[in-house]
Amino acid sequence: MDACEFYRILHVALPFLFILSFARSIPHRGFAWVVLAGLTSYQVSLFLLTMGLGHLEVLRALPYRMGFLSLVGVTAWFSLRGLSTLGRSILSIRYKPGWGDPFIGAACVLTVVSFYWQWVNDWTIGAIHFDSVGYHITRALLWFDQGNFAAWRTANWHHIGLPLGGDAELQPTIFLGCGWLGAAWVSMVDSIGAAVALYIIQVAFGIGARGALLGAIAFLSFPSVGLRINEVNTDMAAAFPVLAGVALFLSSRSLSYGICVYLALIGLGVAAKAYVLFAAIPISIVLFVPRLRELWRTPGIVRRSLLGGVFAVLCFLLSYGPVYAAFGSFHGGEQGQRLSAYGRPVKEVALTTLSHTVTWSVEPLILVPKDNRDAVFGFLKLKEIYEWLGLTPRWFPQIHSGENRSGIFPLLLLPWLLMAVKRGYRIRVLVLFVGLFCSVTSPMSLNLGATRFALLSSALFAVLWGARGARNPVLVGALVLASTWVSFDYLRGQGISKWTPNYKEEIEPYRKVGEVMAGEPLLIFSRGLATEAFASGRQGRWRFAYIDCPPEGVTYRDWLVSLKSRSHWIGVALDTPVSRFGPLYRSRLGPFCAEIPSERLRQELEGAGWRYYANVSYVEQVWRAN
């Protein structure tokens, strides 16, 4: 067993150790609270470890391994102390059968199998989502290579313009020096943690254990959740702390401690993705306004609120500080501003929210067989409806993690779901749902059908299905089972089997080149996403670096000759008439590079003593110095 195999085992074991370290609280707080407390502590610890080392400019394998082993040692010690309590608690469990239990059991089995398939794929092939290999993994590889979070002159804004918190927390395998196999494991853990948080929230609001379990499983069966397990999912890294904060606040025995934890976890969520801040506003109103008098009279409320707020601000500064240093703004300059609809015309923002509403409403039509979809969509006049509403009819229903929210769970049944809520709370829940939905969808003007931004509104939707499940366990249980079967069938027949062969073909040419590079970095001219992750190899054995344009006053020929002192390998795309390198956005990293005809660049490479070596994907060609 080599060192990386050892650390990968610890990487898988660490969240379980965090959970077991709280096992002594099971008799007083219950299993769900212990799991949530463990996984929340796990996320906070990974965030602080990575951000601390990165800002101290020692984000290398040895310091990270030392910190990682410290977490393993501390949690293992506490876990051993709690094993006896865990054993007694398991033996004390009593089970009372219910009519919906067969559906719940079958849905759990399908969920576990679906997650297992994606987990195995993550550890054998790697994260399959394009965003994962395109920029999440790439920026972590660069941070690890340079030992800090300083921005670099990359052509891809996503490498340096997005907040750091999510990627810093989600990719321990890279910072352990073991590449990006297993990079999606923490995302899976966060997804399970979010489901546990939903269970606690539902129980706190008076939904029975079976209804709460149905709501949690329904959430995991949503395509936007259950089909994104094999990804570096920063959206889940942002949503999980918010849901955990709500659950821990509702289950806290002290309001002052509850609000401290809630504010701190909101800050942790915002550190991963800024848009959850908009969703936290209506959530905070619902949580705190009915308790204002009680909060005002609670001893220590101000001090502990300030403590939670200070931690939230610290998380924000750690995550967004390097972005501000590179662009002079926390949102990442002009490119980041274009990701938000705030400040844009009201009609444009309204159309964004309307688009999310319509596409969510017709999602259950994914059950229609593909051969019959054109006829069914035509019969329902979907195209005409889209056009009448002023929307582009491009997001027709299909099973897809990036285009579906709740899958076969119909949004149009929202009135029926609200009737399952206790009287006196229905209007509040409806207002919360609308506010939460609009706060998440309207700021995002790009990717009108991208469902990953709406995880928190999807979570509330799952809570409503849990409330209905408490009253109609058989009906909702059957729907939950059907939903998990749809995802299971997709993964079995189309999902992983569709992605994996192409993925292997794309990375194989880089593996062959990497084996002969003898430890030298591949100097990348290309602007193509995923180049860097593929060039490093899944095990992270090979390095890469960016080059953009020659210094002022230096010819291309002389500059290309000087690059041989850095490496004898260059990756370059020459399939376009004109080549342009370096940043394509405004920042503090320096001016744009001038364009150069691709044919001239080829001639300059040959004149400087570089020779074509091999064709690869994304970076079209690899050249080698004589």
MARKESE-460314 format. One line per field, with one value per residue (C-alpha): residue number from 1; residue in three letters; y, x, z. Coordinates in steps of 0.5 Angstrom, whole numbers, plus 2048, in hexadecimal, padded with zeros to 3 digits. Last residue first. Layout:
BEGIN
num = c(NUM:...)
residuo = c(ALA:...)
Y = c(Y:...)
X = c(X:...)
Z = c(Z:...)
//
This chain:
BEGIN
num = c(626:625:624:623:622:621:620:619:618:617:616:615:614:613:612:611:610:609:608:607:606:605:604:603:602:601:600:599:598:597:596:595:594:593:592:591:590:589:588:587:586:585:584:583:582:581:580:579:578:577:576:575:574:573:572:571:570:569:568:567:566:565:564:563:562:561:560:559:558:557:556:555:554:553:552:551:550:549:548:547:546:545:544:543:542:541:540:539:538:537:536:535:534:533:532:531:530:529:528:527:526:525:524:523:522:521:520:519:518:517:516:515:514:513:512:511:510:509:508:507:506:505:504:503:502:501:500:499:498:497:496:495:494:493:492:491:490:489:488:487:486:485:484:483:482:481:480:479:478:477:476:475:474:473:472:471:470:469:468:467:466:465:464:463:462:461:460:459:458:457:456:455:454:453:452:451:450:449:448:447:446:445:444:443:442:441:440:439:438:437:436:435:434:433:432:431:430:429:428:427:426:425:424:423:422:421:420:419:418:417:416:415:414:413:412:411:410:409:408:407:406:405:404:403:402:401:400:399:398:397:396:395:394:393:392:391:390:389:388:387:386:385:384:383:382:381:380:379:378:377:376:375:374:373:372:371:370:369:368:367:366:365:364:363:362:361:360:359:358:357:356:355:354:353:352:351:350:349:348:347:346:345:344:343:342:341:340:339:338:337:336:335:334:333:332:331:330:329:328:327:326:325:324:323:322:321:320:319:318:317:316:315:314:313:312:311:310:309:308:307:306:305:304:303:302:301:300:299:298:297:296:295:294:293:292:291:290:289:288:287:286:285:284:283:282:281:280:279:278:277:276:275:274:273:272:271:270:269:268:267:266:265:264:263:262:261:260:259:258:257:256:255:254:253:252:251:250:249:248:247:246:245:244:243:242:241:240:239:238:237:236:235:234:233:232:231:230:229:228:227:226:225:224:223:222:221:220:219:218:217:216:215:214:213:212:211:210:209:208:207:206:205:204:203:202:201:200:199:198:197:196:195:194:193:192:191:190:189:188:187:186:185:184:183:182:181:180:179:178:177:176:175:174:173:172:171:170:169:168:167:166:165:164:163:162:161:160:159:158:157:156:155:154:153:152:151:150:149:148:147:146:145:144:143:142:141:140:139:138:137:136:135:134:133:132:131:130:129:128:127:126:125:124:123:122:121:120:119:118:117:116:115:114:113:112:111:110:109:108:107:106:105:104:103:102:101:100:99:98:97:96:95:94:93:92:91:90:89:88:87:86:85:84:83:82:81:80:79:78:77:76:75:74:73:72:71:70:69:68:67:66:65:64:63:62:61:60:59:58:57:56:55:54:53:52:51:50:49:48:47:46:45:44:43:42:41:40:39:38:37:36:35:34:33:32:31:30:29:28:27:26:25:24:23:22:21:20:19:18:17:16:15:14:13:12:11:10:9:8:7:6:5:4:3:2:1)
residuo = c(ASN:ALA:ARG:TRP:VAL:GLN:GLU:VAL:TYR:SER:VAL:ASN:ALA:TYR:TYR:ARG:TRP:GLY:ALA:GLY:GLU:LEU:GLU:GLN:ARG:LEU:ARG:GLU:SER:PRO:ILE:GLU:ALA:CYS:PHE:PRO:GLY:LEU:ARG:SER:ARG:TYR:LEU:PRO:GLY:PHE:ARG:SER:VAL:PRO:THR:ASP:LEU:ALA:VAL:GLY:ILE:TRP:HIS:SER:ARG:SER:LYS:LEU:SER:VAL:LEU:TRP:ASP:ARG:TYR:THR:VAL:GLY:GLU:PRO:PRO:CYS:ASP:ILE:TYR:ALA:PHE:ARG:TRP:ARG:GLY:GLN:ARG:GLY:SER:ALA:PHE:ALA:GLU:THR:ALA:LEU:GLY:ARG:SER:PHE:ILE:LEU:LEU:PRO:GLU:GLY:ALA:MET:VAL:GLU:GLY:VAL:LYS:ARG:TYR:PRO:GLU:ILE:GLU:GLU:LYS:TYR:ASN:PRO:THR:TRP:LYS:SER:ILE:GLY:GLN:GLY:ARG:LEU:TYR:ASP:PHE:SER:VAL:TRP:THR:SER:ALA:LEU:VAL:LEU:ALA:GLY:VAL:LEU:VAL:PRO:ASN:ARG:ALA:GLY:ARG:ALA:GLY:TRP:LEU:VAL:ALA:PHE:LEU:ALA:SER:SER:LEU:LEU:ALA:PHE:ARG:THR:ALA:GLY:LEU:ASN:LEU:SER:MET:PRO:SER:THR:VAL:SER:CYS:PHE:LEU:GLY:VAL:PHE:LEU:VAL:LEU:VAL:ARG:ILE:ARG:TYR:GLY:ARG:LYS:VAL:ALA:MET:LEU:LEU:TRP:PRO:LEU:LEU:LEU:LEU:PRO:PHE:ILE:GLY:SER:ARG:ASN:GLU:GLY:SER:HIS:ILE:GLN:PRO:PHE:TRP:ARG:PRO:THR:LEU:GLY:LEU:TRP:GLU:TYR:ILE:GLU:LYS:LEU:LYS:LEU:PHE:GLY:PHE:VAL:ALA:ASP:ARG:ASN:ASP:LYS:PRO:VAL:LEU:ILE:LEU:PRO:GLU:VAL:SER:TRP:THR:VAL:THR:HIS:SER:LEU:THR:THR:LEU:ALA:VAL:GLU:LYS:VAL:PRO:ARG:GLY:TYR:ALA:SER:LEU:ARG:GLN:GLY:GLN:GLU:GLY:GLY:HIS:PHE:SER:GLY:PHE:ALA:ALA:TYR:VAL:PRO:GLY:TYR:SER:LEU:LEU:PHE:CYS:LEU:VAL:ALA:PHE:VAL:GLY:GLY:LEU:LEU:SER:ARG:ARG:VAL:ILE:GLY:PRO:THR:ARG:TRP:LEU:GLU:ARG:LEU:ARG:PRO:VAL:PHE:LEU:VAL:ILE:SER:ILE:PRO:ILE:ALA:ALA:PHE:LEU:VAL:TYR:ALA:LYS:ALA:ALA:VAL:GLY:LEU:GLY:ILE:LEU:ALA:LEU:TYR:VAL:CYS:ILE:GLY:TYR:SER:LEU:SER:ARG:SER:SER:LEU:PHE:LEU:ALA:VAL:GLY:ALA:LEU:VAL:PRO:PHE:ALA:ALA:ALA:MET:ASP:THR:ASN:VAL:GLU:ASN:ILE:ARG:LEU:GLY:VAL:SER:PRO:PHE:SER:LEU:PHE:ALA:ILE:ALA:GLY:LEU:LEU:ALA:GLY:ARG:ALA:GLY:ILE:GLY:PHE:ALA:VAL:GLN:ILE:ILE:TYR:LEU:ALA:VAL:ALA:ALA:GLY:ILE:SER:ASP:VAL:MET:SER:VAL:TRP:ALA:ALA:GLY:LEU:TRP:GLY:CYS:GLY:LEU:PHE:ILE:THR:PRO:GLN:LEU:GLU:ALA:ASP:GLY:GLY:LEU:PRO:LEU:GLY:ILE:HIS:HIS:TRP:ASN:ALA:THR:ARG:TRP:ALA:ALA:PHE:ASN:GLY:GLN:ASP:PHE:TRP:LEU:LEU:ALA:ARG:THR:ILE:HIS:TYR:GLY:VAL:SER:ASP:PHE:HIS:ILE:ALA:GLY:ILE:THR:TRP:ASP:ASN:VAL:TRP:GLN:TRP:TYR:PHE:SER:VAL:VAL:THR:LEU:VAL:CYS:ALA:ALA:GLY:ILE:PHE:PRO:ASP:GLY:TRP:GLY:PRO:LYS:TYR:ARG:ILE:SER:LEU:ILE:SER:ARG:GLY:LEU:THR:SER:LEU:GLY:ARG:LEU:SER:PHE:TRP:ALA:THR:VAL:GLY:VAL:LEU:SER:LEU:PHE:GLY:MET:ARG:TYR:PRO:LEU:ALA:ARG:LEU:VAL:GLU:LEU:HIS:GLY:LEU:GLY:MET:THR:LEU:LEU:PHE:LEU:SER:VAL:GLN:TYR:SER:THR:LEU:GLY:ALA:LEU:VAL:VAL:TRP:ALA:PHE:GLY:ARG:HIS:PRO:ILE:SER:ARG:ALA:PHE:SER:LEU:ILE:PHE:LEU:PHE:PRO:LEU:ALA:VAL:HIS:LEU:ILE:ARG:TYR:PHE:GLU:CYS:ALA:ASP:MET)
Y = c(827:82A:826:828:825:827:828:82A:828:821:81E:81E:81C:81F:825:828:82E:831:839:839:833:837:83D:83A:837:83E:841:83C:83D:844:848:84C:851:84F:853:858:856:852:857:855:855:84F:84B:849:846:843:845:841:843:83E:839:832:833:832:831:82C:82E:829:82A:82E:834:835:833:83A:83E:83C:83D:844:845:843:847:84D:851:858:858:851:84B:848:843:83E:839:833:82C:826:81F:81A:81C:815:817:81A:821:822:820:825:82A:829:829:830:832:839:835:838:833:831:82A:829:825:81F:81A:81C:815:813:819:818:811:814:81A:816:811:817:818:811:80F:814:812:80B:80E:813:80E:808:80D:810:80C:805:804:80B:80D:807:809:810:80E:808:80E:812:80C:80A:811:811:80A:80D:813:80F:80A:80F:814:818:818:818:81F:822:81E:821:828:827:824:82B:82F:82B:82C:834:833:82F:834:836:82F:830:833:835:83C:83B:842:847:844:84A:848:840:840:846:844:83D:83F:845:840:83A:83F:842:83B:839:83F:83F:837:838:83A:833:82E:82C:826:82B:82E:828:828:82F:82E:828:82C:82B:824:81F:81B:81F:823:828:826:829:828:821:81F:81B:81F:824:829:82F:832:836:83D:841:846:843:842:83F:83A:838:838:833:82F:82E:828:824:826:824:81D:81C:81E:81A:814:810:813:810:814:814:81A:81E:81F:825:829:82E:82E:831:836:839:839:83D:841:843:845:849:84D:84F:851:855:858:85B:859:85C:855:850:84D:849:84F:852:84C:84D:855:854:84E:84F:851:857:85A:854:850:852:852:84B:849:84C:848:842:844:84A:847:842:847:84B:845:843:84B:84A:844:847:84D:849:846:84D:84F:849:849:848:847:84D:850:849:847:84E:84D:846:846:84B:846:840:842:848:844:840:846:849:842:841:848:846:83F:843:844:83D:839:83F:840:839:83A:841:83E:839:83E:842:83B:839:83F:83F:839:83A:840:83C:837:830:830:82B:831:835:82E:82D:834:834:82D:82F:835:831:82C:831:834:82E:82B:831:82F:828:825:820:818:819:81E:819:819:820:824:81E:81E:817:819:81F:819:815:81B:81C:815:815:81B:817:811:815:819:820:825:82B:828:821:825:829:822:81F:824:825:81D:81E:824:81F:81A:81F:822:81B:81A:821:81E:818:81C:81D:815:815:81C:81B:818:81E:81F:825:822:81D:822:825:827:82C:831:830:833:838:83B:840:841:845:842:83B:83D:843:83E:841:840:845:843:845:844:83E:83B:835:836:82F:82E:834:832:82B:82E:833:82D:829:82E:831:82C:826:827:82C:826:821:81A:81A:815:80E:809:80D:811:80B:807:80D:80E:807:807:80D:809:803:807:80B:804:801:807:807:800:801:807:804:7FE:802:806:802:802:7FD:7FF:7FF:7FF:802:800:7FC:801:806:801:800:807:809:804:806:80E:80E:80A:810:815:813:811:819:81B:817:818:81F:81F:81B:820:825:821:81F:827:829:823:824:82B:831:835:83C:83E:840:839:835:839:838:831:82F:834:831:82A:82B:82F:829:824:827:828:820:81F:823:820:819:81A:81E:819:813:816:81C:81A:812:814:819:814:813:81A:817:811:817:81A:813:811:818:816:80E:810:815:810:80B:80F:811:80A:809:810:80D:807:800)
X = c(81D:817:811:80A:803:7FD:7F6:7F5:7EE:7F0:7F7:7FB:802:809:80A:811:814:81A:819:818:812:80F:80F:80C:806:805:805:800:7FC:7FB:7FD:7F9:7FB:7FB:7F6:7FA:7FC:7F9:7F5:7EF:7EB:7E9:7EC:7F2:7F8:7F9:7F6:7F6:7F4:7F1:7EF:7F2:7F8:7F7:7FE:801:808:80D:815:814:816:81C:819:815:81B:81A:813:815:81A:816:80F:814:815:814:80E:80E:80C:804:800:804:800:803:802:804:804:802:7FC:7F9:7F3:7F8:7FB:7FA:7F3:7F1:7F5:7F2:7EB:7E9:7EC:7F0:7F6:7FD:7FF:806:806:80A:811:811:814:80F:80F:809:805:805:801:7FD:7FB:7F9:7F4:7F0:7EB:7EA:7E9:7E4:7E1:7E0:7DD:7D8:7D2:7D3:7D3:7CC:7C8:7C6:7C8:7C8:7C2:7BE:7C1:7BE:7B7:7B7:7B9:7B3:7AE:7B0:7AE:7A8:7A6:7A8:7A3:79D:79F:7A1:79B:79A:7A2:7A3:7A0:7A5:7AA:7A8:7A8:7AF:7B2:7AF:7B3:7B9:7B8:7B8:7BE:7C1:7BF:7C6:7C7:7C1:7C4:7BF:7C0:7C7:7C9:7C5:7C6:7C3:7BC:7BC:7BF:7BB:7B5:7B4:7B6:7B0:7AB:7AD:7AD:7A6:7A3:7A6:7A3:79C:79C:79E:797:794:79A:79D:79A:796:79C:79E:797:798:7A0:79D:79F:7A6:7A6:7AB:7AD:7B4:7B5:7BA:7BB:7C0:7C7:7C6:7C2:7BC:7B9:7B3:7B4:7B8:7B9:7B3:7B5:7B1:7AC:7A6:7A3:7A9:7A9:7A2:7A2:7A8:7A4:79E:79C:79B:7A1:7A5:7A1:7A3:7AA:7AB:7A8:7AF:7B2:7AE:7AA:7AC:7B0:7A9:7AA:7AE:7A9:7A8:7B0:7B1:7AB:7AD:7B5:7B3:7AE:7B4:7B8:7B3:7B2:7B9:7B9:7B3:7B6:7BB:7C2:7C5:7C5:7C5:7CB:7D0:7D2:7D5:7DA:7DD:7DD:7E1:7E2:7DC:7E0:7E3:7EA:7EB:7F1:7F1:7EA:7EA:7EF:7EB:7E5:7E6:7EA:7E6:7DF:7E1:7E3:7DD:7D9:7DE:7DD:7D5:7D5:7D9:7D4:7CE:7D2:7D3:7CC:7C8:7CC:7C5:7BF:7BA:7BA:7BA:7B4:7B1:7B3:7B1:7AC:7B1:7B7:7B6:7B1:7B5:7BC:7B9:7B7:7BE:7C2:7C0:7C3:7C9:7C9:7CB:7D2:7D5:7DA:7DB:7D4:7D3:7D8:7D5:7CE:7D2:7D4:7CE:7CA:7CF:7CF:7C7:7C7:7CB:7C7:7C1:7C3:7C0:7C2:7BE:7BB:7C2:7C5:7C0:7C1:7C8:7C9:7C4:7C9:7CF:7CC:7CA:7D1:7D5:7CF:7D0:7D8:7D7:7DD:7D9:7D7:7D2:7CE:7C9:7C6:7C5:7C3:7C0:7BB:7BC:7C0:7BA:7B5:7B9:7B9:7B2:7B0:7B4:7B0:7AA:7AC:7AF:7A8:7A8:7A7:7AC:7B2:7B1:7B1:7B7:7BB:7B9:7BC:7C2:7C3:7C2:7C7:7CC:7CB:7CD:7D3:7D5:7D4:7D8:7DE:7DF:7DF:7E6:7E7:7ED:7EF:7F6:7FA:7FE:7FA:7F7:7F4:7F1:7EE:7EA:7E3:7E5:7E9:7E5:7DF:7E3:7E6:7E1:7E1:7E5:7EC:7EB:7E4:7E7:7EB:7F0:7F5:7FA:7FA:7F7:7FA:7F7:7FD:802:803:802:7FC:7F9:7FA:7F7:7F1:7F0:7F0:7EB:7E5:7E7:7E5:7E6:7E0:7DD:7DD:7D9:7DD:7E1:7E6:7E6:7E8:7E6:7E1:7DE:7DD:7DA:7D5:7D3:7D2:7CE:7C9:7C9:7C8:7C2:7BF:7C0:7BD:7B7:7B5:7B5:7B1:7AC:7AC:7AB:7A5:7A0:7A3:7A7:7A9:7B1:7B4:7BC:7BF:7C4:7C7:7C7:7CB:7D0:7D1:7D2:7D7:7DB:7DB:7E2:7E5:7E2:7E5:7EC:7EA:7E8:7EE:7F3:7EF:7EF:7F7:7F8:7F5:7F9:7FF:7FD:7FC:803:806:802:803:7FE:804:802:7FF:7F9:7F9:7FA:7F4:7F0:7F1:7F0:7EB:7E6:7E8:7E6:7E0:7DD:7DF:7DC:7D5:7D6:7D7:7D1:7CC:7CE:7CD:7C7:7C4:7C6:7C2:7C4:7C4:7C5:7C9:7CE:7D4:7D4:7D7:7DE:7DA:7D8:7DF:7E2:7DD:7DF:7E6:7E5:7E5:7EB:7EF:7EE:7F1:7F7:7F9:7F8:7FC:802:803:800)
Z = c(7C5:7C9:7C8:7C6:7C8:7C4:7C4:7CB:7CC:7CA:7C8:7C2:7C3:7C2:7BE:7BE:7C2:7C0:7C0:7B8:7B9:7BE:7BA:7B4:7B8:7BB:7B4:7B2:7B8:7B7:7BD:7C2:7C7:7CE:7D3:7D8:7DF:7E5:7E8:7E4:7DD:7DA:7D4:7D8:7D5:7CE:7C7:7C1:7BA:7B4:7B9:7BA:7BC:7C4:7C8:7CD:7CE:7D1:7D2:7D8:7DC:7D9:7D2:7D3:7D1:7CA:7C9:7CC:7C7:7C1:7C4:7C4:7CA:7CB:7D0:7D3:7CF:7CF:7D3:7D7:7DC:7E0:7E0:7E5:7E4:7EA:7EC:7EC:7E7:7E2:7E3:7DB:7DC:7E1:7DE:7D7:7DA:7D7:7D1:7D1:7CE:7CF:7D4:7D7:7D9:7DF:7DF:7E3:7DE:7D9:7D6:7DA:7DA:7D2:7D3:7D8:7D4:7CE:7D3:7D6:7D1:7CF:7D6:7D7:7D0:7D3:7DA:7D8:7D5:7D9:7DF:7DD:7D8:7DA:7E1:7E3:7E0:7E3:7EA:7E9:7E7:7EC:7F2:7EF:7EF:7F6:7F8:7F5:7F8:7FF:7FD:7FC:802:807:806:80C:80E:807:805:80B:807:801:803:806:7FF:7FC:802:7FF:7F8:7FA:7FD:7F8:7F2:7F0:7ED:7E9:7E3:7DE:7DD:7DD:7DE:7E1:7E8:7ED:7EC:7ED:7F4:7F7:7F3:7F6:7FD:7FD:7F9:7FE:804:802:801:808:80C:808:80A:812:815:813:814:80D:809:805:803:7FF:7FB:7F9:7F7:7F2:7EC:7EE:7EC:7EF:7E9:7E9:7EF:7EC:7E5:7E0:7E2:7E5:7DF:7DD:7D8:7D8:7D2:7D4:7CD:7CC:7CD:7D1:7D0:7D3:7CD:7CA:7D0:7CF:7C8:7C9:7CE:7CA:7CE:7C8:7C5:7CB:7CB:7C4:7C4:7CB:7C8:7C6:7CC:7D1:7D5:7DC:7DB:7DB:7E3:7E1:7DE:7E4:7E6:7DF:7DF:7E6:7E4:7DE:7E2:7E7:7E1:7DD:7E4:7E4:7DD:7DD:7E3:7DF:7E2:7E9:7EC:7E6:7E8:7E4:7E0:7E7:7E7:7E0:7E1:7E8:7EC:7F1:7F7:7F3:7F1:7EC:7EF:7F6:7F7:7F4:7F9:7FF:7FD:801:807:807:807:80C:811:810:812:818:81A:819:81E:823:822:823:829:82D:82B:82D:834:838:834:835:82E:82B:82E:82C:825:824:81F:81B:81C:818:812:811:811:80C:807:808:807:800:7FE:802:7FE:7F8:7FA:7F9:7FD:802:803:805:80B:80D:80D:812:817:817:819:81E:822:821:824:82A:82C:82B:82F:82F:828:823:81F:81F:81D:817:814:814:811:80C:80B:80B:806:801:7FF:7FF:7FB:7F6:7F6:7F3:7F1:7ED:7EE:7F3:7EE:7EC:7F3:7F4:7EE:7EB:7F2:7F5:7FB:7FC:7FC:801:806:805:806:80C:80F:80E:811:817:818:816:81C:819:81D:81A:813:814:817:811:80C:810:80F:807:807:80B:805:800:804:804:7FD:7FB:800:7FC:7F5:7F5:7F5:7F0:7EF:7F1:7F7:7FA:800:7FD:7F7:7FB:800:7FB:7FD:802:7FE:7F8:7FC:800:7FA:7F7:7EF:7EB:7EB:7E7:7E5:7E1:7DC:7D8:7DE:7E0:7E8:7EE:7F5:7F9:7FC:7FB:7F4:7F2:7F7:7F5:7ED:7EE:7F2:7ED:7E8:7EC:7EC:7E5:7DF:7E3:7E7:7E3:7DE:7E2:7E2:7E9:7E8:7E5:7EA:7F1:7EE:7EA:7F1:7F4:7EF:7EF:7F6:7F6:7F1:7F6:7FC:7F9:7F6:7FD:801:7FC:7FD:804:804:7FF:804:80A:807:80B:812:816:81D:81E:825:826:82C:829:825:82B:82F:829:828:830:830:82A:82C:82F:829:825:829:828:821:820:823:81F:818:819:81B:815:810:813:812:80B:809:80C:808:801:800:802:805:803:80A:806:803:80A:80D:807:807:80E:810:80A:80C:813:812:80D:812:818:814:812:819:81C:817:818:820:81F:81A:820:825:82A:831:830:82A:82D:82E:827:825:823:81F:81A:81A:819:813:810:810:80E:806:807:80B:806:801:805:806:7FE:7FD:802:7FE:800)
//
